[in-house]
């Protein structure tokens, strides 16, 4: 029998749950098939959750709790704290984000959430004029918690295509913008993060932000699209194909990485050189 696959509980939320499930199953002296039988699932489904390939559903968690005893549901909830603070419609996307091996983002207006500073995120949410202070605080905490995927042991490759105008848009004032641009420059030092600035002008992405999450097994790609109402999250092949063509066209017109870093630095100088 091959040795159990080594797990990194810090790799993702699903991996943390999988490691805990394996620990509890081993302590109960059950095989994956035996646990699956008691929980109402196959042994292969149990195995997929244990190695972090599949996030547990509420039904799966309930079945495992019946088989292994209480505590599993609470453990999953403890990993989900920041999700409770995020809008309900955003939860499915957070799952895709956490399980992705690569993420490509196009942002025509603002810095994407995974790279926002606390002050910048707070200023954006205040500008929407529909949240109270407590709601803003909860949403900021949720946004910052999402950023942990970029600092985990095995982070996704992250490509950001960012419209030039977003660097000059005064969100929160000069100090906030300077801090935010420093954050972008800091992010580019990580080998898995690439930021490319898209110069002002017409391009296929002016209708809104686009994000594509590529699953680790390369069998599923999920798209997040900004709309006038609630954003859309879909894995429909035709949508993924259309969006991929758009992103390729946008990137073709972007500055290379080094030129983008230089450009961000020049805009930062403008934010720090005088009144804005």
MIMAR-683028 format. One line per 2 residues: number of its first residue (from 1); their letters; for each residue x, y, z of N, C-alpha, C. Coordinates in steps of 0.02 Angstrom, whole numbers, plus 50000, padded with zeros to 5 digits. Layout:
BEGIN
NUM) A) X Y Z X Y Z X Y Z ~ ...
END
This chain:
BEGIN
1) XX) 50043 49940 50000 50000 50000 50000 50044 50062 50000 ~ 50032 50111 49955 50074 50171 49953 50065 50212 50016
3) XX) 50117 50250 50034 50113 50293 50093 50062 50348 50082 ~ 50027 50370 50134 49979 50423 50127 50012 50486 50100
5) XX) 49976 50522 50058 50003 50583 50029 50014 50635 50085 ~ 50072 50667 50083 50088 50718 50133 50044 50779 50122
7) XX) 50015 50804 50176 49970 50861 50172 50003 50924 50200 ~ 49990 50980 50170 50011 51044 50198 49948 51080 50221
9) XX) 49932 51080 50285 49870 51111 50309 49866 51185 50294 ~ 49924 51217 50280 49923 51289 50267 49912 51305 50193
11) XX) 49907 51254 50152 49900 51265 50080 49834 51298 50062 ~ 49781 51281 50097 49715 51309 50084 49668 51290 50141
13) XX) 49610 51321 50140 49559 51304 50189 49538 51231 50182 ~ 49530 51208 50120 49510 51139 50109 49564 51091 50133
15) XX) 49628 51109 50124 49683 51067 50147 49685 51062 50223 ~ 49671 51118 50256 49669 51117 50330 49615 51071 50356
17) XX) 49557 51074 50323 49503 51029 50344 49521 50957 50329 ~ 49551 50945 50270 49569 50877 50251 49618 50845 50300
19) XX) 49667 50885 50322 49716 50859 50370 49683 50841 50436 ~ 49636 50883 50458 49600 50869 50520 49556 50808 50513
21) XX) 49523 50801 50456 49481 50742 50445 49523 50678 50446 ~ 49580 50680 50413 49624 50621 50413 49646 50604 50484
23) XX) 49664 50655 50523 49686 50643 50592 49631 50609 50632 ~ 49570 50635 50626 49514 50606 50664 49497 50535 50640
25) XX) 49500 50525 50575 49486 50458 50548 49538 50407 50572 ~ 49601 50428 50570 49655 50383 50592 49648 50366 50666
27) XX) 49631 50416 50706 49621 50404 50778 49564 50355 50790 ~ 49514 50358 50746 49456 50313 50752 49471 50244 50723
29) XX) 49531 50236 50694 49554 50173 50665 49506 50150 50609 ~ 49488 50198 50566 49445 50183 50510 49483 50194 50445
31) XX) 49469 50153 50395 49495 50166 50328 49451 50218 50295 ~ 49473 50244 50238 49431 50292 50201 49366 50259 50179
33) XX) 49369 50197 50158 49308 50161 50137 49260 50152 50196 ~ 49288 50136 50254 49246 50126 50313 49212 50190 50335
35) XX) 49250 50245 50335 49220 50309 50352 49168 50328 50301 ~ 49183 50318 50237 49135 50334 50184 49071 50296 50193
37) XX) 49076 50232 50210 49016 50191 50219 48973 50218 50276 ~ 49004 50238 50330 48967 50264 50387 48939 50334 50374
39) XX) 48974 50372 50333 48953 50441 50320 48907 50447 50260 ~ 48901 50394 50220 48858 50396 50161 48894 50418 50098
41) XX) 48960 50408 50096 48999 50428 50038 49048 50373 50020 ~ 49078 50377 49961 49127 50327 49941 49194 50342 49974
43) XX) 49237 50292 49976 49304 50302 50003 49344 50352 49962 ~ 49333 50352 49896 49369 50399 49853 49348 50471 49867
45) XX) 49284 50481 49884 49261 50548 49901 49293 50572 49966 ~ 49298 50527 50014 49332 50543 50077 49405 50561 50062
47) XX) 49437 50521 50020 49507 50533 50003 49517 50601 49969 ~ 49471 50620 49924 49477 50684 49889 49473 50742 49938
49) XX) 49430 50736 49988 49425 50789 50038 49487 50790 50082 ~ 49513 50732 50099 49571 50729 50143 49634 50760 50112
51) XX) 49641 50757 50047 49700 50786 50015 49687 50857 49989 ~ 49628 50884 50006 49613 50953 49988 49591 50964 49917
53) XX) 49577 50910 49880 49555 50918 49810 49482 50939 49806 ~ 49444 50926 49858 49373 50941 49858 49354 50973 49925
55) XX) 49318 51028 49922 49293 51058 49984 49234 51019 50010 ~ 49228 51010 50075 49172 50972 50103 49106 51010 50098
57) XX) 49053 50975 50080 48987 51004 50081 48958 50999 50151 ~ 48906 51038 50167 48874 51031 50233 48850 50959 50246
59) XX) 48826 50925 50193 48802 50857 50201 48860 50810 50217 ~ 48917 50820 50184 48976 50779 50197 49000 50788 50269
61) XX) 49002 50851 50290 49024 50865 50359 48978 50833 50409 ~ 48912 50837 50396 48863 50806 50441 48873 50731 50445
63) XX) 48885 50699 50388 48895 50627 50387 48957 50606 50425 ~ 49011 50645 50417 49073 50629 50452 49066 50641 50527
65) XX) 49026 50691 50545 49016 50704 50616 48977 50647 50650 ~ 48930 50619 50613 48893 50561 50639 48939 50501 50648
67) XX) 48987 50494 50603 49032 50437 50605 49089 50445 50655 ~ 49113 50507 50662 49172 50519 50703 49160 50556 50768
69) XX) 49099 50581 50776 49084 50618 50837 49085 50693 50825 ~ 49063 50733 50874 49057 50805 50866 49125 50840 50860
71) XX) 49123 50900 50832 49183 50941 50828 49204 50959 50758 ~ 49185 50917 50710 49207 50930 50641 49173 50991 50612
73) XX) 49108 50998 50626 49071 51055 50599 49100 51120 50627 ~ 49117 51120 50692 49145 51179 50724 49214 51195 50695
75) XX) 49252 51142 50680 49319 51153 50652 49313 51187 50584 ~ 49268 51163 50542 49257 51194 50476 49235 51267 50484
77) XX) 49191 51279 50532 49167 51347 50543 49224 51392 50565 ~ 49271 51365 50604 49327 51406 50627 49372 51427 50569
79) XX) 49372 51387 50516 49411 51404 50457 49374 51453 50412 ~ 49310 51462 50425 49267 51500 50381 49249 51568 50408
81) XX) 49283 51589 50462 49262 51651 50495 49256 51710 50448 ~ 49306 51720 50405 49303 51779 50361 49249 51773 50308
83) XX) 49227 51712 50293 49173 51703 50245 49107 51731 50271 ~ 49097 51724 50336 49035 51747 50366 49029 51823 50360
85) XX) 49085 51857 50351 49084 51930 50346 49077 51954 50274 ~ 49085 51909 50227 49081 51927 50156 49009 51922 50132
87) XX) 48990 51958 50079 48922 51952 50052 48908 51880 50031 ~ 48845 51859 50039 48827 51789 50025 48843 51770 49953
89) XX) 48831 51816 49905 48842 51800 49835 48916 51789 49820 ~ 48960 51812 49865 49032 51807 49852 49062 51741 49875
91) XX) 49026 51705 49918 49053 51644 49947 49075 51592 49895 ~ 49035 51578 49843 49057 51528 49793 49123 51548 49760
93) XX) 49132 51613 49748 49195 51634 49717 49254 51624 49765 ~ 49244 51635 49829 49298 51626 49877 49324 51554 49877
95) XX) 49277 51507 49868 49297 51437 49864 49341 51425 49803 ~ 49321 51453 49745 49361 51444 49684 49430 51476 49692
97) XX) 49431 51534 49723 49493 51571 49734 49542 51530 49777 ~ 49515 51500 49829 49558 51462 49876 49586 51399 49845
99) XX) 49549 51370 49797 49570 51306 49768 49609 51315 49702 ~ 49616 51377 49680 49648 51389 49615 49724 51381 49618
101) XX) 49751 51357 49563 49824 51354 49556 49850 51415 49518 ~ 49804 51450 49484 49822 51511 49448 49760 51556 49445
103) XX) 49771 51621 49452 49717 51670 49449 49740 51727 49402 ~ 49696 51744 49356 49710 51801 49310 49656 51853 49321
105) XX) 49677 51915 49333 49631 51969 49349 49640 52027 49302 ~ 49584 52054 49277 49585 52117 49240 49543 52166 49280
107) XX) 49572 52225 49296 49536 52276 49333 49541 52343 49297 ~ 49485 52368 49271 49487 52432 49234 49480 52493 49278
109) XX) 49461 52485 49342 49446 52543 49384 49486 52549 49448 ~ 49493 52494 49484 49525 52496 49550 49575 52439 49558
111) XX) 49616 52443 49609 49662 52388 49626 49621 52328 49648 ~ 49637 52268 49625 49598 52209 49645 49603 52194 49720
113) XX) 49550 52163 49746 49545 52151 49818 49604 52114 49848 ~ 49633 52066 49811 49687 52026 49838 49751 52067 49850
115) XX) 49753 52128 49823 49813 52171 49832 49797 52237 49867 ~ 49736 52246 49889 49717 52309 49921 49745 52315 49991
117) XX) 49765 52375 50010 49783 52389 50079 49718 52399 50119 ~ 49725 52397 50184 49666 52407 50227 49635 52476 50216
119) XX) 49676 52527 50212 49651 52596 50203 49616 52605 50136 ~ 49645 52576 50084 49616 52581 50017 49549 52545 50015
121) XX) 49547 52484 50042 49484 52446 50043 49430 52483 50081 ~ 49449 52512 50138 49400 52549 50179 49373 52610 50141
123) XX) 49418 52645 50107 49396 52704 50069 49348 52685 50013 ~ 49362 52630 49979 49317 52607 49926 49248 52591 49953
125) XX) 49245 52555 50008 49181 52534 50037 49142 52595 50063 ~ 49177 52643 50092 49143 52703 50115 49113 52742 50057
127) XX) 49148 52741 50001 49124 52778 49942 49060 52750 49914 ~ 49045 52687 49929 48983 52657 49903 48921 52684 49939
129) XX) 48930 52712 49998 48876 52745 50036 48816 52699 50049 ~ 48829 52636 50061 48774 52591 50077 48790 52545 50137
131) XX) 48847 52557 50168 48867 52516 50225 48877 52559 50287 ~ 48858 52532 50345 48874 52564 50408 48946 52548 50428
133) XX) 48970 52579 50481 49039 52569 50503 49053 52496 50520 ~ 49006 52463 50554 49017 52393 50572 49021 52348 50511
135) XX) 48977 52363 50462 48978 52323 50400 49043 52334 50362 ~ 49066 52396 50360 49129 52411 50325 49186 52374 50358
137) XX) 49188 52375 50425 49242 52340 50460 49242 52266 50445 ~ 49182 52236 50445 49177 52164 50431 49199 52148 50360
139) XX) 49179 52190 50312 49198 52179 50242 49272 52189 50231 ~ 49302 52237 50264 49374 52248 50259 49411 52188 50286
141) XX) 49390 52163 50344 49422 52104 50374 49418 52044 50328 ~ 49359 52035 50297 49350 51979 50251 49396 51986 50190
143) XX) 49402 52046 50165 49445 52058 50106 49518 52045 50122 ~ 49540 52069 50179 49610 52058 50199 49624 51984 50213
145) XX) 49575 51949 50241 49584 51877 50254 49592 51838 50189 ~ 49558 51859 50137 49564 51825 50072 49636 51828 50046
147) XX) 49671 51881 50063 49739 51890 50037 49788 51838 50062 ~ 49768 51799 50112 49813 51748 50139 49830 51695 50087
149) XX) 49789 51688 50035 49805 51637 49985 49870 51653 49948 ~ 49889 51717 49948 49950 51737 49913 50013 51727 49955
151) XX) 50004 51713 50020 50062 51703 50063 50065 51633 50093 ~ 50020 51590 50071 50021 51521 50097 50080 51483 50068
153) XX) 50090 51422 50091 50148 51382 50070 50150 51372 49995 ~ 50093 51356 49965 50090 51346 49893 50038 51395 49864
155) XX) 50058 51457 49853 50011 51506 49828 49996 51496 49754 ~ 49940 51522 49731 49925 51519 49659 49969 51568 49621
157) XX) 49981 51554 49558 50013 51604 49515 49961 51659 49503 ~ 49981 51721 49511 49933 51776 49509 49956 51828 49458
159) XX) 49917 51835 49405 49930 51885 49353 49877 51939 49358 ~ 49900 52001 49366 49855 52058 49371 49865 52104 49311
161) XX) 49813 52116 49274 49813 52165 49220 49774 52225 49246 ~ 49809 52280 49256 49780 52338 49291 49781 52400 49247
163) XX) 49723 52430 49238 49718 52490 49197 49758 52547 49227 ~ 49793 52583 49185 49835 52639 49207 49796 52689 49249
165) XX) 49733 52700 49231 49693 52750 49267 49682 52735 49340 ~ 49683 52671 49358 49671 52653 49428 49727 52677 49474
167) XX) 49786 52688 49447 49842 52712 49487 49836 52785 49504 ~ 49799 52822 49464 49793 52895 49475 49726 52915 49505
169) XX) 49680 52869 49509 49614 52884 49538 49621 52894 49613 ~ 49603 52953 49639 49616 52969 49710 49567 52935 49758
171) XX) 49581 52873 49773 49540 52836 49821 49569 52847 49891 ~ 49534 52885 49932 49556 52897 50001 49608 52951 50010
173) XX) 49632 52981 49956 49682 53034 49962 49752 53011 49947 ~ 49799 53058 49949 49868 53046 49928 49903 52994 49971
175) XX) 49895 52998 50036 49929 52950 50080 49905 52879 50068 ~ 49840 52872 50060 49812 52805 50048 49837 52778 49981
177) XX) 49838 52821 49930 49861 52799 49864 49935 52781 49865 ~ 49975 52821 49899 50046 52807 49902 50059 52739 49937
179) XX) 50023 52728 49991 50029 52663 50026 50008 52606 49980 ~ 49955 52617 49942 49930 52564 49898 49979 52549 49842
181) XX) 50009 52600 49813 50057 52588 49760 50121 52554 49786 ~ 50140 52571 49847 50197 52536 49877 50180 52462 49887
183) XX) 50118 52449 49904 50096 52379 49912 50101 52342 49846 ~ 50083 52375 49791 50089 52343 49725 50162 52327 49709
185) XX) 50205 52374 49722 50277 52363 49708 50304 52306 49751 ~ 50282 52304 49813 50304 52250 49858 50280 52182 49831
187) XX) 50218 52181 49807 50189 52118 49782 50228 52090 49723 ~ 50255 52135 49681 50291 52112 49621 50357 52077 49638
189) XX) 50379 52082 49700 50441 52048 49720 50430 51973 49730 ~ 50368 51953 49738 50352 51882 49746 50355 51848 49678
191) XX) 50388 51791 49673 50395 51758 49607 50330 51735 49576 ~ 50278 51727 49617 50214 51702 49590 50166 51759 49572
193) XX) 50186 51821 49581 50142 51878 49567 50171 51919 49509 ~ 50129 51931 49459 50148 51973 49402 50096 52028 49394
195) XX) 50117 52090 49392 50072 52146 49381 50093 52181 49316 ~ 50046 52188 49270 50058 52223 49207 50008 52280 49200
197) XX) 50034 52339 49187 49991 52397 49179 49968 52403 49107 ~ 49904 52416 49099 49873 52424 49033 49865 52498 49020
199) XX) 49895 52526 48968 49891 52598 48955 49820 52620 48939 ~ 49807 52684 48951 49741 52712 48937 49724 52703 48863
201) XX) 49661 52691 48850 49639 52681 48781 49585 52627 48778 ~ 49562 52615 48718 49509 52565 48709 49538 52495 48714
203) XX) 49500 52450 48746 49519 52379 48748 49455 52339 48761 ~ 49456 52274 48752 49396 52233 48757 49368 52226 48828
205) XX) 49403 52253 48878 49381 52242 48947 49351 52302 48982 ~ 49333 52353 48946 49308 52414 48978 49239 52406 49009
207) XX) 49205 52352 48994 49138 52341 49022 49140 52320 49095 ~ 49198 52299 49121 49201 52279 49191 49258 52232 49207
209) XX) 49267 52222 49272 49322 52178 49295 49309 52106 49276 ~ 49363 52069 49265 49360 51998 49248 49412 51961 49289
211) XX) 49393 51904 49316 49441 51861 49351 49429 51789 49328 ~ 49482 51753 49315 49477 51682 49298 49520 51643 49348
213) XX) 49488 51594 49380 49524 51549 49426 49533 51482 49392 ~ 49595 51460 49387 49610 51396 49356 49619 51344 49412
215) XX) 49578 51292 49411 49581 51241 49462 49647 51203 49459 ~ 49668 51178 49517 49733 51144 49521 49737 51083 49476
217) XX) 49681 51049 49465 49682 50990 49422 49675 51007 49348 ~ 49670 51072 49333 49667 51097 49263 49605 51072 49225
219) XX) 49556 51046 49262 49496 51021 49229 49438 51070 49234 ~ 49447 51123 49273 49392 51171 49281 49420 51242 49285
221) XX) 49388 51286 49249 49406 51357 49252 49342 51394 49270 ~ 49347 51440 49317 49288 51477 49340 49300 51551 49329
223) XX) 49248 51585 49305 49252 51656 49288 49210 51697 49337 ~ 49237 51754 49356 49202 51804 49397 49196 51867 49354
225) XX) 49135 51890 49344 49123 51948 49301 49086 52002 49341 ~ 49113 52062 49340 49078 52119 49371 49020 52140 49326
227) XX) 48963 52153 49357 48905 52178 49320 48876 52238 49357 ~ 48826 52270 49328 48795 52327 49360 48759 52307 49424
229) XX) 48735 52245 49427 48702 52220 49488 48753 52177 49526 ~ 48734 52115 49542 48780 52070 49576 48826 52038 49525
231) XX) 48889 52027 49542 48936 51993 49497 48913 51923 49480 ~ 48938 51897 49424 48920 51830 49401 48980 51784 49410
233) XX) 48967 51724 49438 49018 51672 49445 48995 51612 49404 ~ 49035 51591 49355 49013 51537 49311 49073 51497 49286
235) XX) 49061 51433 49272 49111 51390 49240 49088 51368 49171 ~ 49037 51402 49144 49011 51384 49078 49067 51389 49026
237) XX) 49079 51335 48988 49135 51334 48941 49135 51392 48891 ~ 49075 51410 48866 49073 51463 48816 49092 51531 48847
239) XX) 49074 51542 48910 49093 51604 48944 49167 51605 48957 ~ 49194 51549 48981 49265 51544 48994 49305 51558 48930
241) XX) 49282 51529 48874 49317 51539 48810 49316 51612 48789 ~ 49258 51644 48795 49251 51714 48775 49296 51759 48818
243) XX) 49295 51746 48882 49334 51786 48929 49409 51776 48917 ~ 49429 51715 48902 49500 51701 48890 49526 51741 48830
245) XX) 49485 51745 48777 49504 51784 48718 49512 51858 48737 ~ 49465 51883 48779 49469 51953 48801 49534 51966 48840
247) XX) 49548 51922 48887 49607 51931 48929 49671 51929 48887 ~ 49673 51884 48838 49732 51880 48794 49742 51946 48757
249) XX) 49686 51975 48734 49690 52038 48696 49711 52095 48742 ~ 49686 52096 48803 49704 52148 48850 49779 52144 48867
251) XX) 49801 52083 48880 49872 52074 48899 49918 52091 48841 ~ 49896 52080 48780 49938 52095 48722 49954 52170 48719
253) XX) 49909 52211 48747 49921 52283 48746 49952 52311 48810 ~ 49968 52267 48857 49995 52288 48922 50071 52299 48918
255) XX) 50096 52341 48964 50168 52348 48970 50198 52284 48998 ~ 50260 52267 48980 50294 52210 49010 50303 52221 49085
257) XX) 50321 52169 49121 50327 52173 49194 50373 52228 49217 ~ 50434 52230 49191 50483 52280 49215 50460 52351 49199
259) XX) 50431 52361 49140 50406 52427 49122 50347 52446 49167 ~ 50307 52397 49185 50250 52409 49229 50273 52430 49299
261) XX) 50324 52396 49324 50352 52414 49390 50379 52486 49388 ~ 50414 52502 49334 50440 52570 49327 50383 52621 49324
263) XX) 50329 52604 49289 50272 52649 49283 50240 52661 49351 ~ 50230 52608 49389 50200 52614 49456 50243 52660 49499
265) XX) 50309 52651 49494 50355 52692 49533 50349 52766 49516 ~ 50340 52782 49452 50333 52852 49431 50268 52882 49457
267) XX) 50214 52843 49455 50151 52869 49481 50156 52878 49557 ~ 50191 52833 49590 50202 52840 49662 50238 52905 49678
269) XX) 50287 52922 49638 50324 52985 49648 50276 53044 49644 ~ 50228 53041 49597 50180 53097 49591 50137 53102 49653
271) XX) 50117 53044 49682 50075 53045 49741 50113 53071 49803 ~ 50178 53065 49803 50217 53084 49862 50253 53151 49854
273) XX) 50249 53182 49794 50289 53242 49781 50254 53307 49798 ~ 50190 53304 49812 50155 53366 49826 50082 53355 49838
275) XX) 50042 53409 49845 49970 53404 49858 49936 53367 49801 ~ 49886 53323 49820 49847 53287 49770 49774 53293 49788
END
